[in-house]
């Protein structure tokens, strides 16, 4: 069975209608405030119900003659699960795609395979063992979440809103509530109402009453986030990793786009060599900006001695960089 699913949000007299091409009888009316979350949750259910081992998955884009993106050099690389948005958020598609096709698809992001793994329940009679970290390490988890948010957030979401969304997704609890201390927000220069209001207007979260004066509480509205790797402590480690990578004092600036670029570069850098590679367009989507704005950001990072070298390649599409030794991503070894 082809691993490609599409849902469409159609206008209806009293709101929006969710229509799925694979199960038309399962669609229904959805509220505008939760339409995006409903569409993504519906696609996630399809993917969880049709899990296949990696060697049996093929690029669905190639199977359809690559109509989902401009022509490129051809299919290549591992098969990933790609979430794509079209028609201004009215159509959402989740499909297996090779790495080359994924990079060539506009308004799309790779969904972590860990987001589809079901929570394993341990028998109450099972022998307790020392807890092992679940899922990928901090660097990979942050990289995957940046990719997901590139598609899940509105394209015009600011860098400050994206930094806030990253911390929220990695720190939320099982009820999709997140509590962020004002001290943490001050450390990221996100202690202003702007980013919160932006995510509220995008129907991505809503503020909730706080128990203490030194914290802010919100409820996340993107139901797909419930499918991410379940161990909350591991996600919090990743949130702390992103906090260190994007700290304004480390990046030498309080400018959100430079902070977000610092996190992105660290998340895509080989810890052993200090070098990294990415599609320029892909990084621009993750930052909610245009590729033409990135050279200014890279120069700022070079000036602050976070970035040693960078170049956009001869075709101005592929980005290569090397971080300074002291800024290479490092994942602390935690006791098992």
C-alpha positions in Angstrom: 0.0 0.0 0.0 1.4 3.5 -0.9 2.6 5.4 2.2 1.1 8.7 1.1 -1.8 10.4 2.7 -3.5 13.8 2.0 -6.1 15.8 3.9 -7.8 18.9 2.7 -9.6 21.6 4.7 -12.5 22.8 2.7 -14.7 25.8 3.4 -18.1 24.9 4.9 -21.2 27.0 5.7 -20.5 26.7 9.4 -16.7 26.3 9.4 -14.2 24.0 7.8 -14.6 20.4 6.6 -11.7 17.9 6.9 -11.6 15.7 3.8 -9.2 12.7 3.6 -8.5 11.2 0.2 -7.8 7.8 1.8 -10.9 7.6 4.1 -13.5 10.0 2.9 -16.1 8.7 5.3 -13.9 9.6 8.3 -13.8 13.3 7.6 -15.9 15.8 9.4 -16.4 19.4 10.4 -13.6 21.0 12.4 -13.3 24.3 14.1 -11.0 26.9 12.5 -9.0 27.3 15.7 -8.0 23.6 15.7 -8.1 22.8 12.0 -4.3 22.5 11.5 -4.0 20.3 14.6 -6.9 18.1 13.4 -5.3 17.7 10.0 -1.9 16.8 11.3 -3.3 14.4 13.9 -5.4 12.6 11.2 -2.3 12.2 9.0 -0.3 10.9 12.0 -2.9 8.2 12.7 -2.6 7.0 9.1 1.2 6.7 9.4 1.1 4.9 12.7 -1.4 2.4 11.3 0.9 1.6 8.3 4.4 1.2 9.8 6.9 -0.5 7.5 10.5 -1.5 8.0 12.9 0.9 6.3 14.0 -1.5 3.5 10.3 -1.8 2.3 9.7 2.0 2.0 10.0 3.7 -1.3 9.9 7.4 -2.4 6.2 8.1 -3.1 7.1 11.3 -4.8 9.1 9.4 -7.4 6.2 6.9 -7.8 4.0 9.9 -8.9 6.5 11.3 -11.4 7.8 13.9 -8.9 4.9 16.2 -9.4 5.3 17.6 -5.8 8.4 19.6 -6.4 10.6 21.1 -9.2 12.8 18.8 -11.2 16.2 17.9 -9.7 19.0 15.5 -10.1 16.8 12.5 -9.2 15.9 10.4 -6.1 18.7 9.8 -3.7 19.3 9.2 0.0 17.4 7.5 2.8 13.6 7.4 2.8 12.0 9.9 5.2 8.5 10.8 6.2 7.8 14.2 4.7 5.1 16.6 5.8 4.1 19.2 3.2 1.7 22.1 3.2 0.0 23.6 0.1 -2.6 26.2 -0.7 -1.8 28.3 2.4 -2.5 25.5 4.8 -5.7 24.2 3.2 -4.0 20.9 2.0 -1.6 18.8 4.1 0.3 15.7 2.8 2.3 13.1 4.7 4.4 10.7 2.5 7.5 8.7 2.2 10.1 10.6 0.2 13.8 10.2 -0.4 16.2 12.8 1.0 16.7 14.5 -2.4 13.0 14.9 -3.0 12.4 16.1 0.5 15.0 18.8 0.1 13.4 20.0 -3.2 9.9 20.2 -1.8 8.7 23.7 -0.8 6.8 24.2 2.5 7.8 20.8 3.8 9.7 19.2 6.6 10.9 15.8 7.6 8.8 14.2 10.4 11.0 12.3 12.9 10.4 8.5 12.8 10.5 8.7 16.6 7.2 10.7 16.4 5.4 7.6 15.3 6.7 5.1 17.9 4.0 4.0 20.4 4.7 4.3 24.1 5.7 0.9 25.4 4.0 0.0 28.7 6.0 -2.1 31.1 4.3 -4.9 33.0 3.8 -4.0 36.7 5.5 -7.3 37.5 8.5 -6.6 35.4 11.8 -6.2 37.1 12.8 -2.5 37.5 16.0 -1.7 35.6 18.0 1.5 35.4 16.3 3.9 33.0 17.9 4.3 29.6 17.4 7.4 27.5 14.7 6.8 24.9 14.9 7.9 21.3 17.6 10.0 19.7 20.2 12.1 21.5 19.7 15.8 22.3 21.2 17.1 19.0 19.2 14.8 16.8 16.0 15.5 18.7 16.5 19.3 18.3 17.3 18.9 14.6 14.1 16.8 14.0 11.9 19.2 15.9 13.3 22.2 14.0 12.4 20.4 10.8 8.9 19.6 12.0 8.2 23.2 13.2 9.4 24.5 9.8 6.2 22.9 8.3 3.8 23.0 11.3 4.2 26.7 12.0 2.9 29.4 9.6 5.6 30.4 7.1 5.6 34.0 8.4 6.2 33.0 12.0 9.1 35.1 13.4 12.3 33.7 14.7 11.4 34.6 18.2 8.1 32.7 17.9 10.0 29.7 16.6 12.5 29.8 19.4 9.6 29.8 21.9 7.8 27.0 20.1 10.9 24.9 20.2 11.2 25.2 24.0 7.5 24.6 24.4 7.4 21.4 22.3 10.4 20.0 24.2 9.2 20.9 27.7 5.4 20.1 27.4 3.9 17.4 29.6 1.5 14.6 28.6 -1.5 16.9 28.8 0.2 19.3 26.3 0.8 21.9 29.0 4.1 23.7 29.3 5.4 25.8 32.2 8.3 28.1 31.4 10.0 30.1 34.1 10.4 33.8 33.5 14.1 33.4 34.2 14.5 30.9 31.4 12.6 33.3 29.0 14.8 36.1 30.1 17.9 34.1 29.3 16.6 33.7 25.7 15.4 37.3 25.5 11.9 36.0 25.0 10.3 37.6 28.1 8.1 39.9 26.0 4.5 39.2 25.0 5.1 39.4 21.3 6.1 35.8 20.6 3.3 34.4 22.8 0.7 36.5 21.1 2.1 35.5 17.7 1.7 31.8 18.5 -1.8 32.4 19.9 -2.9 34.2 16.7 -1.6 31.2 14.8 -3.8 28.9 16.9 -0.7 27.0 17.9 -1.1 27.6 21.7 -3.2 29.4 24.2 -2.2 30.9 27.5 -3.4 29.2 30.7 -3.5 30.4 34.3 -0.1 30.1 36.2 0.3 28.8 39.7 3.2 31.2 40.5 4.2 34.7 39.6 7.5 33.7 38.2 6.2 31.4 35.4 4.1 31.4 32.3 1.8 28.5 31.4 0.4 27.6 28.0 -1.6 24.7 26.4 -0.3 23.6 23.0 -2.9 23.0 20.4 -0.9 20.9 17.9 -2.1 17.4 18.7 0.6 15.8 16.5 3.1 16.7 19.2 1.7 14.0 21.5 3.3 11.4 19.2 6.8 12.5 19.8 9.2 10.3 21.8 7.4 9.9 25.2 10.2 10.3 27.7 9.7 13.8 29.0 13.1 13.9 30.8 14.9 13.2 27.5 13.0 15.9 25.8 13.9 18.4 28.6 17.6 17.4 28.1 17.1 18.4 24.5 15.5 21.7 25.5 18.4 22.5 27.7 20.8 21.6 24.8 18.9 24.0 22.5 18.9 26.7 25.3 22.7 26.5 25.5 23.1 26.5 21.7 20.9 29.6 21.2 21.7 31.5 24.4 22.2 35.2 23.4 25.3 35.6 25.5 26.8 32.6 23.6 25.7 33.9 20.2 26.8 37.4 21.2 23.4 39.0 20.3 19.8 39.2 21.4 18.6 39.1 17.8 16.2 36.1 17.6 17.2 35.1 14.0 20.8 34.9 15.0 20.0 32.8 18.0 17.8 30.5 16.0 20.6 30.2 13.3 23.0 29.3 16.1 20.7 26.5 17.2 20.2 25.3 13.7 23.9 25.2 12.8 24.8 23.4 16.1 22.0 20.8 15.5 23.3 20.1 12.0 27.0 20.0 12.8 29.1 16.8 13.1 30.4 16.9 16.7 33.6 15.1 15.6 34.7 17.5 12.8 32.8 20.7 13.7 31.6 20.9 10.1 28.0 20.8 8.7 26.0 21.0 5.6 22.4 22.0 4.8 20.2 23.2 2.0 20.2 27.0 2.1 16.4 27.0 1.4 15.8 24.4 4.1 17.6 26.6 6.7 15.7 29.6 5.6 12.3 27.8 6.1 13.4 26.7 9.5 14.1 30.3 10.4 11.0 31.8 8.8 13.2 34.0 6.6 14.5 34.3 3.0 17.8 32.8 1.9 19.0 36.2 1.0 18.9 37.2 4.7 21.2 34.4 5.8 24.6 35.8 4.7 24.1 38.7 7.1 23.3 36.2 9.9 26.4 34.1 9.2 28.6 37.2 9.2 27.2 38.1 12.6 28.1 34.6 13.9 31.6 34.9 12.5 32.0 38.2 14.2 31.0 36.7 17.5 33.5 33.9 17.0 30.8 31.2 17.0 31.2 30.4 13.3 34.7 29.9 11.9 33.9 29.7 8.1 30.9 29.3 5.8 30.2 29.3 2.1 27.1 28.8 0.0 28.7 26.7 -2.7 29.0 27.5 -6.4 25.3 27.2 -7.1 24.3 29.2 -3.9 22.0 26.3 -2.9 24.2 24.2 -0.6 25.4 25.7 2.6 28.7 24.4 4.2 30.2 25.7 7.5 32.6 25.0 10.3 32.0 26.0 13.9 34.7 27.2 16.3 36.1 24.4 18.5 34.6 25.8 21.6 31.1 25.9 20.1 30.9 22.4 18.7 27.7 20.6 19.8 28.4 18.4 22.8 26.0 15.9 24.4 26.7 15.2 28.0 27.0 11.6 28.9 24.2 10.8 31.4 24.5 7.8 33.8 22.2 4.9 32.8 
